[in-house]
Each structure stands twice: as C-alpha cells, then as structure tokens.
C-alpha cells in the first residue's frame, strides 16, 4: 500500500515538472506522445477511484499477479480506447490543463488509496480483488508508465528503486521464471515487456533461464504484453 503511494507520487511529480515543449515528445508507449501518456494516467487515476468505491461480495478471483492479462502481441495503436486517449489528450490544448487534471484527480486517487482497507474486496473488469492486491498491481502499472514517460527525457527522474525491484519480482511471477542476475531491474522490465529489444548478451543470458515448465528459456516467452 505504501509503495503504491510512493510510486504514484513520484510519477506525478515528474509530470508536474515537465516543460510544456516536452509534452509533444515521444513516450515509451508506441504511437503515444508524452501528452497522450499523461492523459492515460488521468484515466488510470479515475479507474483507481472507481474501483476503491466499488465493493464486492464473494471471494477474490484474482490477485496482484493474476490481475494482468498477458499476451505476446504489442498493441498496434488501433484499439478504440487508445485512439480515444489520443483525441482526449489533444483536446486539452495546453499542457497546464493536463497537469492540473492529473494533479486534481491523481491526488484524490492517492488519498483514496491511503484510506483504503487492504482487506476490502473490490470489483474491477469483472473480477474481485482485495484492495491491497489491486493497489499492488498498480505499482507495476505506475513503474512501467514512469519508464515510458522518461524514455526520451534523459534529464527526468526515473521510478523509485523499490518500485523497480517490486515490479521486477511481479513480472518474474507473471513469467514463471526469474530474469538473469546480470539484468538491472530497469532492464528486466523494459526487455521483459517489449519496451526495448534485448541486446546480444541479454539474449544469451535469457536463453539460459528456465521456469518450472521447462519450456526452453525465458527469452522464448518474451515479450510479456500486459493488459
């Protein structure tokens, strides 16, 4: 729960400090500018608020790891919601409006998370999770999007180290295998989710890994596209 708040606060702080001209630079999300990604973060914050006030009965059907739907196909940019996000981002016109909306809704989402009972059962996407598991899943979301935000902004601060480490462990649980120790947490996340291709040395290291299913190396199962 605390790591959710720290990861989310760090991401919003980077957005708040961005000069206007950097909103039109590319992000690490294929086909999205920085402004499109920031608009997506506004929508994410709304989803957090909605979910935390949507209690559910019955046992949890997902946890922080199984929350994610995993494919091997990167988005092509033709998803209707992705296209809507781009149009919404352009409609803001001025970067300060996006900053204001993210600060407003994002701060509310952060406060709601701080006040949430970790054991509360909530419903989202037709599934039931505890609030603690739901917010833990979002640590991975915030960390990946923080990496996306700063992908072409070398001066901007990256995600907190503890968020990178936790997100790596979550991705390894999703993959069913550990990344080689030679991989820094940041690189494990970028390569593991297809945000950059593996180098030759990284491919060789990945080929030597294997999970309990013995399918011939973690590299053969990458990228893990999370949705």
C-alpha positions as CSV (number, residue, x, y, z in Angstrom):
1,X,0.0,0.0,0.0
2,X,2.8,2.4,0.9
3,X,4.7,1.6,-2.3
4,X,1.6,2.4,-4.3
5,X,1.6,5.9,-2.8
6,X,5.3,6.4,-3.3
7,X,5.3,5.2,-6.9
8,X,2.3,7.3,-7.8
9,X,3.6,10.4,-6.1
10,X,7.0,10.1,-7.9
11,X,5.3,9.7,-11.3
12,X,3.0,12.7,-10.8
13,X,6.0,14.8,-9.6
14,X,7.8,14.2,-12.9
15,X,4.8,15.2,-14.9
16,X,4.4,18.4,-12.7
17,X,7.9,19.4,-13.5
18,X,7.8,18.8,-17.3
19,X,8.3,21.9,-19.5
20,X,5.5,22.5,-22.0
21,X,7.6,21.6,-25.0
22,X,8.2,18.1,-23.7
23,X,4.5,17.1,-23.9
24,X,4.9,16.8,-27.6
25,X,7.9,14.5,-27.4
26,X,7.5,10.7,-27.9
27,X,6.9,8.5,-24.9
28,X,7.9,4.9,-24.4
29,X,4.4,3.8,-25.4
30,X,4.5,3.1,-29.2
31,X,2.4,5.7,-31.0
32,X,1.9,7.9,-28.0
33,X,3.3,11.3,-27.2
34,X,4.1,12.3,-23.6
35,X,0.8,14.2,-23.5
36,X,-1.1,11.0,-24.6
37,X,0.5,9.1,-21.8
38,X,-0.3,11.8,-19.2
39,X,-3.9,11.7,-20.4
40,X,-3.9,7.9,-19.9
41,X,-2.6,8.5,-16.3
42,X,-5.7,10.7,-15.7
43,X,-7.9,7.8,-16.8
44,X,-5.9,5.4,-14.7
45,X,-6.5,7.6,-11.6
46,X,-10.2,7.7,-12.3
47,X,-10.2,3.9,-12.5
48,X,-8.5,3.7,-9.1
49,X,-11.1,6.0,-7.6
50,X,-14.0,4.0,-9.2
51,X,-12.6,0.6,-8.1
52,X,-11.9,1.6,-4.5
53,X,-15.6,2.6,-4.1
54,X,-16.9,-0.5,-5.8
55,X,-17.1,-3.1,-3.0
56,X,-17.7,-6.7,-4.0
57,X,-19.1,-9.8,-2.3
58,X,-17.6,-13.3,-2.5
59,X,-14.0,-14.5,-2.5
60,X,-11.3,-12.8,-4.6
61,X,-11.0,-14.2,-8.2
62,X,-7.6,-12.5,-8.9
63,X,-4.6,-11.3,-7.0
64,X,-1.8,-8.7,-7.8
65,X,-0.2,-11.1,-10.3
66,X,-3.2,-12.8,-11.9
67,X,-4.9,-9.3,-12.3
68,X,-2.9,-9.0,-15.5
69,X,-4.0,-10.4,-18.9
70,X,-0.8,-11.4,-20.7
71,X,-0.3,-11.7,-24.5
72,X,2.8,-11.7,-26.7
73,X,1.4,-9.1,-29.1
74,X,2.3,-5.5,-28.6
75,X,-0.6,-3.0,-29.2
76,X,-0.9,-1.9,-32.8
77,X,-2.5,1.5,-31.9
78,X,-5.9,0.7,-33.4
79,X,-7.6,-0.1,-30.1
80,X,-10.6,2.3,-29.8
81,X,-9.7,3.2,-26.2
82,X,-6.1,4.0,-27.3
83,X,-7.4,6.2,-30.1
84,X,-9.8,7.9,-27.7
85,X,-7.0,8.7,-25.4
86,X,-5.0,10.4,-28.1
87,X,-8.0,12.6,-29.1
88,X,-8.7,13.5,-25.4
89,X,-5.1,14.5,-24.9
90,X,-5.2,16.8,-28.0
91,X,-8.4,18.3,-26.7
92,X,-6.7,19.6,-23.6
93,X,-4.8,22.1,-25.8
94,X,-2.5,23.4,-23.2
95,X,-0.1,21.2,-21.1
96,X,-1.0,23.1,-17.9
97,X,-4.6,21.8,-18.2
98,X,-3.4,18.2,-18.3
99,X,-1.1,18.9,-15.4
100,X,-3.9,20.4,-13.4
101,X,-6.3,17.5,-14.1
102,X,-3.7,14.9,-13.2
103,X,-2.8,16.7,-10.0
104,X,-6.5,17.0,-9.1
105,X,-7.7,13.5,-9.9
106,X,-4.4,11.9,-9.1
107,X,-4.1,13.4,-5.7
108,X,-7.6,12.2,-4.9
109,X,-6.7,8.7,-6.1
110,X,-3.6,8.8,-3.8
111,X,-5.7,9.8,-0.8
112,X,-8.3,7.1,-1.5
113,X,-5.5,4.5,-1.6
114,X,-4.1,5.8,1.7
115,X,-7.5,5.4,3.3
116,X,-8.4,2.1,1.8
117,X,-8.7,-1.1,4.0
118,X,-6.2,-3.6,2.4
119,X,-8.6,-6.4,3.0
120,X,-11.6,-4.7,1.4
121,X,-12.9,-6.7,-1.6
122,X,-13.4,-4.6,-4.7
123,X,-14.6,-5.3,-8.2
124,X,-12.9,-4.2,-11.4
125,X,-13.0,-5.6,-15.0
126,X,-15.5,-8.2,-13.8
127,X,-13.1,-9.7,-11.2
128,X,-12.9,-9.4,-7.4
129,X,-9.6,-8.5,-5.7
130,X,-8.7,-7.2,-2.3
131,X,-7.9,-3.5,-2.3
132,X,-4.3,-4.4,-1.2
133,X,-3.8,-6.7,-4.2
134,X,-5.4,-4.2,-6.6
135,X,-3.1,-1.4,-5.4
136,X,-0.1,-3.7,-5.5
137,X,-0.9,-4.5,-9.1
138,X,-0.8,-0.8,-9.8
139,X,2.7,-0.5,-8.5
140,X,3.7,-2.3,-11.7
141,X,1.4,-0.1,-13.8
142,X,2.9,3.1,-12.3
143,X,6.5,1.9,-12.6
144,X,6.2,0.8,-16.3
145,X,4.5,4.1,-17.2
146,X,7.1,6.0,-15.3
147,X,9.7,4.3,-17.5
148,X,7.5,5.2,-20.6
149,X,7.3,8.8,-19.5
150,X,11.1,9.3,-19.2
151,X,12.1,7.1,-22.1
152,X,13.1,10.1,-24.2
153,X,13.6,12.6,-21.4
154,X,17.1,11.8,-20.1
155,X,17.1,14.6,-17.5
156,X,13.8,13.4,-15.8
157,X,13.9,11.3,-12.7
158,X,13.1,7.6,-13.0
159,X,10.9,5.4,-10.9
160,X,11.8,4.8,-7.2
161,X,14.3,1.9,-6.8
162,X,11.9,0.0,-4.5
163,X,9.2,0.2,-7.2
164,X,11.5,-1.1,-9.8
165,X,12.5,-4.0,-7.6
166,X,9.0,-4.9,-6.6
167,X,7.8,-4.6,-10.3
168,X,10.6,-6.9,-11.4
169,X,9.6,-9.6,-8.9
170,X,5.9,-9.3,-10.0
171,X,6.9,-9.6,-13.7
172,X,9.0,-12.7,-12.8
173,X,6.0,-14.2,-11.1
174,X,3.9,-13.5,-14.2
175,X,6.6,-15.1,-16.4
176,X,7.1,-18.1,-14.1
177,X,10.9,-17.6,-14.3
178,X,13.5,-15.2,-12.9
179,X,15.5,-12.8,-15.1
180,X,19.2,-13.3,-15.0
181,X,21.0,-11.6,-12.1
182,X,23.0,-9.6,-14.7
183,X,19.9,-7.7,-15.6
184,X,19.3,-4.5,-13.7
185,X,15.7,-4.1,-12.5
186,X,15.0,-1.4,-15.1
187,X,16.4,-3.5,-18.0
188,X,14.4,-6.6,-16.9
189,X,11.2,-4.5,-17.1
190,X,12.0,-2.9,-20.4
191,X,13.1,-6.1,-22.1
192,X,10.5,-8.3,-20.4
193,X,7.6,-6.1,-21.6
194,X,8.9,-5.5,-25.0
195,X,9.7,-1.8,-24.4
196,X,13.2,-2.3,-25.9
197,X,14.8,-5.3,-27.7
198,X,17.3,-7.4,-25.8
199,X,21.0,-7.0,-26.7
200,X,23.0,-10.0,-27.9
201,X,24.4,-10.5,-24.4
202,X,21.0,-10.3,-22.9
203,X,19.5,-12.8,-25.4
204,X,22.3,-15.2,-24.5
205,X,21.6,-14.8,-20.8
206,X,17.9,-15.2,-21.3
207,X,18.4,-18.4,-23.2
208,X,20.0,-19.9,-20.2
209,X,17.0,-19.3,-17.9
210,X,14.1,-21.7,-17.4
211,X,10.9,-21.8,-15.4
212,X,9.2,-24.8,-13.7
213,X,7.5,-25.6,-17.0
214,X,10.9,-26.2,-18.7
215,X,10.0,-24.6,-22.0
216,X,13.5,-23.7,-23.0
217,X,14.3,-20.3,-21.6
218,X,12.6,-17.2,-20.6
219,X,13.6,-15.4,-23.7
220,X,11.3,-17.6,-25.8
221,X,8.3,-16.3,-23.9
222,X,9.1,-12.6,-24.2
223,X,7.7,-10.0,-24.6
224,X,5.1,-10.2,-21.9
225,X,2.5,-7.6,-23.0
226,X,0.3,-6.7,-20.0
227,X,-3.2,-5.5,-20.2
